[in-house]
Amino acid sequence: MSEAPFGRRLLTVAGVDELGAYLVLRVADPDGPGEDGKSPTRRAPIPGQFTMLAAAERWGGGVDQRPYLARAFSIARFRDGEAHYLLEDVGPGTKRLCELAAGDRVWALGPLGQGFSAPADGRRALLVGGGVGIAPLAIWQDALEGATGLDAGPAGPASQAHATPLDSAPAGAVPQGPGTTPVEMTPTHSTVLLGFRDGARAQGAALLRAARVATDDGSAGRHGLVTDLLAEELERDPHATVYACGPAPMLEAVRAICAAAGVPAQLALEAGMACGFGACYGCVVPKRGGGYLRVCVDGPVIDAAELDQVEAHAGAPV
């Protein structure tokens, strides 16, 4: 697991970028995760991990003193001492964070949780995201494709078109999931399928490279659901590992499609949590065969085979 100094850190907002209906919050974190040449535990965040964030000022000062608890956000990118987070104003916590500007301060605790693991048996990587749930897929695509040095976003169509070809990218260390260390592997091409409610949100697809898009209202890309694209892609070539993050109905559909096709899948879940490190048991989901998994420490990335279903509270905001 990637580790940072224990305890929350008071950090400075480096900037905020607009991305359609979303914002990318860039937070300077020079003393957080990342190789420092001294400690073997300070590695870059594992794709799929998250951070608990809270504004340093006016947090808890809204209606009914909300927001009160810090909010969990997937790390969308980490480079040059900056952590990037994808935000959408959907409630008191995200509203306050969306108000931040360069120079403002935030409290951060992380990176936390278990991340994605690289595909095995020569399988290709198939990334499926919905809405703001696309965030952890961006840093995962970077790692899979050895794209550390690419201009990977937020990027418009021009920079996507001029990205370094996969066959010329150097092999790199790809972080693995639960409790493991990065391993050297040849860059792996990833197929990216993203779904959004409308065209404004579909602009978020620029966070990743070469994404195929579906929208509920047909205003951008394919008119329909991203799971329709997934079913077609698996019918064409089922030798894949699926990585998904998005609303709970989308994740449940992904789980069911992959189970029926015998395709392994890793699902990045989301659930309300008070602590982020397993103490409160506020984010549990039922485990296949009995018992529960804590999304914050057993996940957020969980093997789909461990679940009978994805419950309604275990996905990103719609």
KOLSEGU-922328 format. One line per 5 residues: number of its first residue (from 0); for each residue x, y, z of N, C-alpha, C. Coordinates in steps of 0.001 Angstrom, whole numbers, plus 500000, padded with zeros to 6 digits. Layout:
<atoms>
NUM	X:Y:Z:X:Y:Z:X:Y:Z; ...
</atoms>
This chain:
<atoms>
0	500837:498810:500000:500000:500000:500000:500871:501239:500000; 500499:502230:499225:501219:503489:499211:500935:504248:500495; 501968:504807:501095:501812:505478:502364:502294:506909:502297; 501674:507768:503104:502096:509146:503279:502297:509348:504773; 502828:510494:505190:502956:510739:506619:501624:510522:507316
5	501652:509801:508461:500418:509463:509148:499756:510728:509674; 498441:510769:509606:497698:511929:510055:497387:512860:508903; 496418:513719:509107:496032:514618:508026:497035:515750:507882; 497118:516290:506667:498093:517319:506343:497360:518566:505859; 497832:519729:506265:497258:520981:505813:497980:521388:504535
10	497266:521385:503412:497864:521589:502103:497275:522820:501420; 497934:523241:500355:497522:524433:499623:496996:524059:498239; 495884:524677:497846:495337:524470:496516:496254:525147:495499; 496752:524360:494536:497634:524899:493505:496843:525531:492369; 495634:525039:492126:494817:525583:491061:493554:524779:490885
15	492625:525323:490113:491359:524656:489815:491110:524793:488315; 490863:523675:487642:490631:523663:486201:489194:523248:485910; 488534:523943:484997:487192:523566:484581:487266:522454:483539; 486358:521501:483664:486291:520387:482727:484813:520068:482484; 484176:520870:481641:482750:520716:481436:481988:521011:482715
20	481171:520063:483157:480393:520226:484376:481208:519936:485633; 482460:519557:485462:483308:519180:486585:484419:520206:486816; 485057:520084:487977:486259:520839:488284:487365:519859:488655; 488590:520186:488259:489750:519418:488696:490480:520252:489743; 490449:519776:490974:491119:520449:492086:492548:519931:492170
25	493517:520849:492004:494926:520473:492075:495498:520951:493407; 495978:519989:494197:496446:520272:495552:497934:519983:495653; 498710:520972:496061:500142:520780:496247:500383:519915:497473; 501120:518811:497291:501365:517861:498387:502814:517391:498341; 503780:518324:498484:505190:517959:498309:505723:516992:499355
30	505106:516944:500533:505582:516053:501594:504686:514838:501766; 503777:514621:500809:502886:513472:500881:503482:512271:500185; 502672:511488:499477:503188:510288:498817:504149:510641:497701; 505003:509689:497360:505979:509917:496295:507368:509564:496768; 508212:509144:495844:509574:508771:496187:510340:509974:496740
35	510914:509819:497926:511718:510900:498481:513188:510511:498618; 513531:509286:498170:514912:508843:498228:515345:508385:499601; 514449:508446:500574:514820:508083:501938:513986:506921:502468; 512676:507000:502288:511787:505990:502848:511238:505087:501756; 511396:503757:501894:510884:502843:500870:509362:502769:500851
40	508691:503319:501877:507232:503246:501922:506571:504428:501218; 507337:505483:500899:506737:506666:500289:506740:506540:498777; 505812:505751:498269:505656:505572:496841:504491:506414:496350; 504446:506629:495048:503311:507337:494476:502028:506571:494796; 500889:507261:494833:499629:506572:495150:499369:505432:494180
45	498810:504351:494681:498376:503258:493833:497065:503679:493175; 496938:503590:491855:495681:503943:491206:494502:503221:491837; 493482:503984:492169:492317:503441:492861:492234:503883:494302; 493350:504364:494863:493321:504851:496242:492624:506210:496318; 492312:506626:497552:491556:507856:497738:492150:508687:498870
50	491660:509920:498984:492068:510851:500034:490821:511425:500689; 490859:511602:501999:489800:512306:502710:490128:513794:502691; 489225:514606:502145:489460:516037:501985:488429:516858:502752; 488883:517993:503282:487995:518972:503913:488628:520345:503763; 487817:521344:503474:488326:522713:503395:488782:523155:504781
55	489883:523893:504831:490412:524344:506114:489533:525420:506745; 488797:526153:505922:487927:527214:506424:486501:526986:505947; 485540:527446:506762:484108:527329:506463:483707:525887:506140; 484258:524959:506898:483833:523558:506794:482996:523274:508038; 481722:523004:507839:480833:522845:508978:480055:524114:509269
60	480116:525104:508389:479437:526359:508632:478194:526568:507797; 477720:525508:507129:476558:525638:506262:475271:525327:506999; 474213:525026:506242:472928:524673:506830:473099:523442:507709; 472544:523497:508932:472678:522395:509895:474143:522061:510180; 475006:523068:510063:476446:522917:510306:477116:521935:509357
65	476521:521720:508191:477123:520844:507197:478004:521661:506255; 479045:521037:505644:479482:519657:505882:480239:519532:507201; 480182:518353:507794:480871:518116:509060:482061:517188:508864; 481819:516022:508274:482885:515045:508054:483636:515335:506763; 484913:514937:506727:485683:515032:505485:485052:514128:504432
70	485352:514402:503177:484797:513632:502065:485898:512841:501367; 485537:511638:500902:486498:510772:500215:486493:511058:498720; 487698:511248:498142:487830:511483:496703:488944:510614:496135; 488634:509942:495035:489659:509174:494334:490734:510118:493820; 491962:509656:493839:493067:510416:493267:493025:510214:491760
75	492801:511307:491027:492716:511211:489571:494095:511224:488934; 495019:511957:489534:496413:511977:489082:497297:512426:490232; 498574:512024:490168:499565:512547:491104:500866:512720:490335; 501285:513972:490197:502513:514238:489451:503099:515564:489914; 504431:515609:489908:505161:516827:490254:504709:517404:491592
80	504443:516514:492552:504070:516970:493882:502659:517507:493994; 501823:517266:492979:500433:517692:493010:499497:516495:492912; 498460:516500:493748:497391:515511:493645:496188:516170:492991; 495559:515461:492036:494417:515997:491309:493159:515223:491697; 492069:515960:491894:490787:515369:492284:489682:515924:491387
85	488776:515054:490949:487669:515457:490092:486450:515739:490965; 485896:516953:490844:484791:517373:491696:483549:517676:490871; 482387:517387:491466:481109:517840:490939:480273:518303:492125; 479650:519452:492007:478853:520027:493087:477541:519263:493214; 477497:518325:494173:476291:517516:494368:475799:517540:495808
90	476440:518309:496679:476027:518349:498078:476866:519342:498852; 476636:519458:500180:477340:520455:500982:478863:520341:500928; 479385:519118:500971:480837:518934:500955:481459:519319:499635; 480917:518788:498547:481477:519101:497226:481231:520561:496862; 480118:521143:497323:479855:522557:497057:480955:523422:497657
95	481320:523140:498910:482369:523934:499564:483707:523736:498871; 484034:522500:498498:485306:522249:497832:485345:522895:496451; 484195:522961:495778:484146:523598:494464:484326:525112:494561; 484177:525680:495744:484373:527112:495939:485843:527489:496124; 486705:526491:496321:488117:526776:496604:488819:527359:495389
100	489845:528142:495666:490662:528748:494618:492127:528588:494990; 493004:528873:494035:494441:528766:494288:494817:529581:495525; 495607:528964:496396:496040:529621:497622:495220:529242:498836; 494006:528705:498637:493200:528242:499759:493816:526970:500342; 493408:526631:501547:493996:525470:502236:492960:524361:502386
105	493445:523138:502365:492602:521964:502590:493309:521002:503534; 492499:520284:504307:493025:519179:505099:492930:517907:504262; 493995:517112:504253:494021:515882:503454:494552:514729:504296; 493896:513589:504202:494357:512353:504838:494383:511279:503763; 495574:510769:503462:495676:509758:502425:497073:509714:501838
110	497310:508835:500856:496320:507974:500197:495899:506799:501064; 494656:506383:500887:494055:505332:501695:493471:504234:500802; 493321:503042:501367:492624:501963:500691:493479:501138:499746; 492807:500199:499082:493430:499271:498150:493141:499723:496719; 494127:499552:495851:493992:500004:494473:493817:498867:493486
115	493923:499215:492205:493779:498249:491126:495011:497360:491016; 494824:496162:490471:495912:495241:490159:495958:495023:488656; 497156:494878:488124:497343:494749:486682:496693:493473:486144; 496254:493484:484894:495638:492287:484305:496628:491139:484201; 496115:489920:484349:496956:488726:484282:496637:487943:483007
120	497476:486967:482732:497245:486019:481630:497137:486700:480274; 497865:487798:480093:497858:488470:478810:496554:489163:478463; 495695:489357:479444:494414:490017:479183:494624:491514:478941; 493779:492086:478093:493824:493523:477889:493051:494217:479004; 493318:495485:479211:492634:496265:480241:491471:497007:479618
125	490304:496844:480184:489087:497487:479696:488543:498364:480818; 488657:499681:480641:488293:500646:481673:486890:501179:481403; 486015:501089:482410:484621:501500:482262:484278:502483:483373; 483918:503711:483002:483627:504732:483995:482312:505419:483753; 481735:505918:484828:480488:506661:484727:480535:507929:485547
130	480253:509076:484922:480206:510344:485641:481504:510667:486343; 481396:511205:487551:482586:511590:488306:483421:510365:488683; 482851:509163:488517:483572:507928:488797:484701:507638:487816; 484865:508467:486794:485978:508264:485865:487320:508587:486516; 487318:509294:487648:488562:509820:488235:489659:508780:488427
135	489428:507664:489130:490539:506734:489356:491012:506023:488098; 490186:506046:487042:490583:505397:485798:491642:506200:485056; 491708:507511:485319:492707:508349:484650:494118:507985:485110; 494337:507915:486409:495659:507575:486930:495984:506111:486613; 494966:505265:486514:495190:503858:486167:495590:503721:484705
140	494957:504472:483819:495362:504448:482416:496810:504912:482274; 497187:505972:482992:498570:506448:482956:499541:505339:483338; 499227:504628:484425:500118:503580:484915:500187:502410:483937; 499044:501989:483415:499006:500850:482507:499767:501119:481218; 499642:502326:480713:500229:502637:479425:501624:503247:479536
145	502169:503272:480747:503500:503846:480911:503531:505288:480483; 502434:506015:480773:502251:507349:480224:502666:508446:481181; 503572:508162:482100:503948:509141:483116:504379:510460:482506; 505061:510415:481371:505573:511643:480782:504653:512293:479783; 503443:511729:479580:502538:512292:478597:501745:513452:479176
150	501289:514309:478302:500355:515347:478698:498993:514699:478782; 498641:514240:479998:497487:513370:480118:496259:514054:480697; 496289:515361:480836:495020:515971:481142:495022:516863:482363; 493892:517605:482532:492805:517557:481574:493275:517916:480164; 492896:517108:479179:493423:517270:477834:492287:517344:476839
155	492430:518210:475876:491441:518303:474806:491785:517353:473686; 490971:517308:472659:491198:516396:471540:492556:516572:470882; 493085:517818:470851:494362:518034:470179:495488:517309:470892; 495539:517436:472231:496622:516773:472946:496430:515268:472948; 495177:514790:472898:494952:513353:472792:495496:512843:471467
160	495307:513597:470423:495730:513147:469099:497246:513100:468981; 497953:513910:469779:499403:513963:469685:500085:513214:470828; 499324:512355:471536:499926:511566:472605:500983:510631:472032; 501978:510322:472869:503044:509431:472433:502481:508059:472097; 502800:507470:470945:502288:506141:470600:502695:505123:471651
165	501818:504155:471877:502069:503144:472892:503357:502386:472635; 503642:502045:471367:504807:501209:471105:506117:501973:471281; 506051:503286:471463:507287:504033:471705:507441:504425:473158; 506426:504101:473981:506513:504439:475398:507387:503430:476115; 508209:503873:477063:509082:502945:477770:508313:502087:478745
170	508823:500895:479012:508232:500074:480057:508411:500790:481382; 507449:500595:482297:507552:501300:483570:507037:500457:484705; 507192:500997:485908:506707:500307:487097:505226:500582:487242; 504427:499541:487189:502990:499688:487333:502592:499283:488738; 501995:500206:489529:501586:499861:490875:500565:498739:490847
175	500649:497867:491829:499705:496775:491967:498759:497090:493112; 497796:496230:493288:496776:496439:494287:497198:496035:495680; 496265:495455:496450:496393:495277:497879:497764:494839:498379; 498414:495736:499132:499598:495403:499889:500824:495024:499107; 500884:495341:497822:502023:494933:497023:502803:496143:496554
180	503928:495905:495913:504788:496978:495452:504745:497051:493929; 505186:498171:493350:505167:498272:491893:506012:497187:491239; 505577:496732:490087:506334:495738:489334:506604:496295:487949; 507702:495830:487330:508030:496259:485981:507200:495462:484984; 506573:496150:484054:505832:495456:483015:505799:496334:481779
185	505631:495677:480645:505534:496401:479384:504241:497207:479371; 504265:498442:478891:503036:499230:478817:501915:498452:478144; 500722:498542:478714:499569:497773:478269:498516:498708:477701; 498069:498441:476498:497016:499266:475916:495724:499095:476697; 495019:500181:476902:493737:500117:477595:492635:500643:476685
190	491516:499948:476691:490319:500412:475994:489459:501136:477016; 489017:502351:476699:488312:503188:477664:486889:503452:477192; 485916:503105:478036:484504:503318:477762:483929:504165:478885; 483351:505321:478559:482859:506246:479581:481410:506635:479301; 480625:506726:480370:479224:507115:480247:478915:508349:481075
195	478049:509210:480523:477671:510454:481203:476192:510726:480970; 475643:511614:481798:474236:511975:481648:473998:512833:480417; 474945:513758:480142:474720:514719:479064:476053:515204:478512; 475956:516088:477520:477147:516566:476842:478072:517382:477721; 477522:518176:478644:478371:518982:479530:479256:518084:480383
200	478677:517018:480903:479461:516094:481711:480389:515234:480846; 479983:514991:479615:480811:514187:478712:482139:514860:478409; 482243:516175:478627:483525:516848:478446:484575:516310:479422; 484119:515681:480493:485038:515060:481442:485843:513932:480833; 485400:513406:479697:486119:512322:479027:487527:512743:478635
205	487773:514057:478540:489112:514548:478188:490137:514234:479267; 489684:513781:480435:490609:513405:481502:491402:512155:481118; 490831:511346:480222:491502:510140:479742:491775:510284:478254; 492512:509321:477710:492882:509360:476304:492061:508339:475502; 491661:508762:474306:491021:507868:473327:489807:507141:473888
210	488964:507877:474640:487788:507266:475245:486623:507219:474267; 485878:506125:474313:484592:506040:473634:483517:506441:474635; 482577:507270:474188:481633:507900:475107:480203:507531:474759; 479390:507353:475807:477947:507205:475665:477279:508212:476596; 476171:508792:476171:475422:509707:477032:473963:509280:477088
215	473351:509531:478245:471958:509149:478439:471036:509866:477459; 471352:511144:477164:470467:511922:476303:470910:511982:474844; 472021:511322:474523:472483:511283:473146:473137:512556:472659; 473441:513502:473572:474021:514780:473159:475510:514687:472857; 476141:513580:473209:477552:513354:472869:477782:511858:472762
220	478560:511461:471763:478884:510052:471606:477664:509193:471322; 477700:507977:471805:476626:506998:471596:475424:507340:472473; 474225:507244:471928:473014:507454:472713:472687:506148:473427; 472883:506134:474728:472631:504919:475488:473527:504832:476698; 473687:503620:477199:474452:503385:478423:475854:502875:478104
225	476789:503204:478980:478154:502735:478785:478226:501215:478880; 477297:500606:479612:477287:499148:479708:476890:498497:478384; 476190:499235:477520:475924:498722:476169:477243:498601:475398; 478098:499606:475546:479412:499557:474906:480240:498410:475471; 480139:498207:476786:480892:497121:477421:480457:495763:476878
230	479167:495531:476798:478670:494243:476308:479155:493978:474883; 479129:495001:474055:479601:494845:472674:481095:494569:472633; 481849:495249:473482:483303:495083:473495:483686:493687:473959; 482993:493157:474949:483295:491810:475439:482848:490741:474450; 481805:491026:473720:481389:490073:472676:482438:490011:471574
235	483057:491157:471298:484106:491200:470275:485362:490485:470743; 485753:490697:472007:486979:490100:472534:486863:490000:474051; 486506:488826:474569:486309:488665:476012:487593:488464:476811; 488747:488404:476129:489998:488172:476858:490470:489503:477453; 489821:489886:478540:490062:491199:479128:489872:491130:480633
240	490409:492126:481321:490072:492395:482712:489396:493759:482736; 488239:493815:483365:487452:495053:483397:487720:495795:484703; 487936:497099:484583:488141:497988:485728:487046:499042:485661; 486236:499152:486713:485072:500028:486631:484901:500874:487876; 484410:502108:487653:484027:502997:488747:482918:503901:488230
245	481881:504068:489026:480764:504895:488609:479585:504688:489535; 478383:505130:489113:477186:504946:489936:476909:503470:490213; 476257:503207:491345:475994:501825:491748:475226:501023:490698; 474184:501552:490053:473499:500753:489020:474430:500365:487877; 475332:501264:487499:476293:500939:486449:477230:499827:486911
250	477728:499943:488156:478652:498933:488670:477982:497574:488784; 476727:497546:489196:476013:496278:489278:475830:495672:487889; 475534:496511:486899:475410:496008:485531:476738:495474:485024; 477834:496170:485329:479167:495703:484945:479458:494363:485596; 479165:494259:486898:479403:492993:487610:478642:491848:486963
255	477356:492075:486668:476519:491021:486097:476982:490630:484694; 477321:491615:483871:477795:491337:482512:479076:490522:482550; 480014:490922:483413:481297:490212:483497:481124:488819:484072; 480237:488675:485063:479997:487349:485639:479424:486407:484586; 478498:486895:483786:477885:486061:482752:478888:485676:481676
260	479844:486569:481413:480829:486310:480364:482087:485618:480893; 482171:485426:482203:483353:484811:482786:484579:485698:482697; 484372:486996:482764:485454:487965:482634:485768:488555:484014; 487030:488550:484455:487365:489141:485757:487141:490652:485758; 486695:491161:486893:486426:492589:486997:486850:493093:488375
265	487358:494311:488404:487691:494996:489638:486844:496263:489695; 486089:496413:490784:485147:497509:490918:485617:498473:492002; 485708:499748:491667:486048:500779:492645:484738:501306:493216; 484456:500939:494462:483194:501311:495103:483330:502654:495812; 482184:503215:496171:482157:504425:496966:481052:504277:497989
270	481312:504733:499210:480293:504674:500254:480574:505781:501252; 479523:506249:501905:479717:507257:502936:480589:506709:504045; 481582:507477:504445:482482:507016:505507:482881:508189:506394; 483085:507895:507667:483427:508945:508619:484924:509069:508836; 485658:507952:508662:487081:507984:509033:488016:507781:507848
275	487747:506768:507020:488616:506460:505893:489634:505387:506183; 489704:504885:507416:490722:503880:507742:490178:502711:508560; 488887:502429:508455:488348:501186:508991:487830:501211:510398; 487828:502342:511066:487448:502379:512472:485943:502467:512692; 485228:503142:511790:483825:503458:512078:482838:502429:511540
280	483252:501602:510602:482373:500600:509976:481138:501244:509343; 481280:502457:508873:480156:503136:508251:480023:502873:506770; 481001:502187:506176:481013:502025:504715:480960:500564:504290; 480427:499688:505147:480473:498254:504845:479508:497872:503727; 479896:496829:502983:479038:496220:501979:479050:494714:502202
285	477925:494027:501940:477872:492577:502159:478832:491839:501235; 479467:490810:501785:480408:489985:501041:479741:488674:500639; 480087:488209:499456:479551:486911:499008:479943:485831:500015; 478981:485030:500424:479251:483967:501378:479096:484388:502825; 478772:485651:503051:478580:486125:504418:479665:487080:504869
290	479329:487889:505843:480267:488871:506352:480207:490164:505547; 481107:491060:505882:481095:492380:505259:482511:492807:504873; 482570:493697:503909:483816:494333:503499:483706:495820:503819; 484791:496387:504362:484839:497829:504581:485411:498476:503323; 484636:499347:502698:485066:499954:501441:486376:500705:501624
295	486593:501301:502790:487773:502151:502976:489075:501369:503107; 489051:500170:503666:490293:499421:503863:490355:498130:503049; 489227:497447:502865:489202:496261:502002:489075:496685:500545; 488609:497883:500312:488503:498505:498992:489265:499809:499035; 488894:500795:498231:487640:500806:497480:487590:499862:496290
300	488776:499399:495814:488772:498470:494681:488582:497055:495216; 487513:496421:494761:487148:495087:495239:486925:494176:494037; 487436:492961:494129:487213:491969:493079:485714:491697:492984; 485164:491809:491787:483728:491631:491605:483259:490260:492064; 484150:489269:492046:483774:487920:492455:483467:487839:493947
305	483861:488848:494708:483585:488870:496146:482200:489400:496471; 481455:489835:495473:480152:490456:495701:479045:489686:495009; 477901:489528:495702:476705:488987:495061:476012:490069:494254; 476162:491302:494715:475602:492437:494005:476245:493712:494536; 476153:494771:493762:476608:496086:494208:475406:496819:494759
310	475431:497127:496029:474297:497763:496667:474158:499224:496239; 472961:499752:496418:472639:501085:495905:473495:502190:496499; 474036:501983:497709:474816:503047:498352:476298:502962:498038; 476704:502018:497191:478124:501726:497010:478686:502216:495693; 478153:503302:495149:478674:503839:493891:478858:505330:493953
315	479464:505866:492905:479681:507307:492809:478346:508013:492566; 478278:509337:492846:477029:510066:492600:476606:509958:491141; 475311:509868:490909:474780:509778:489546:474935:511125:488856
</atoms>
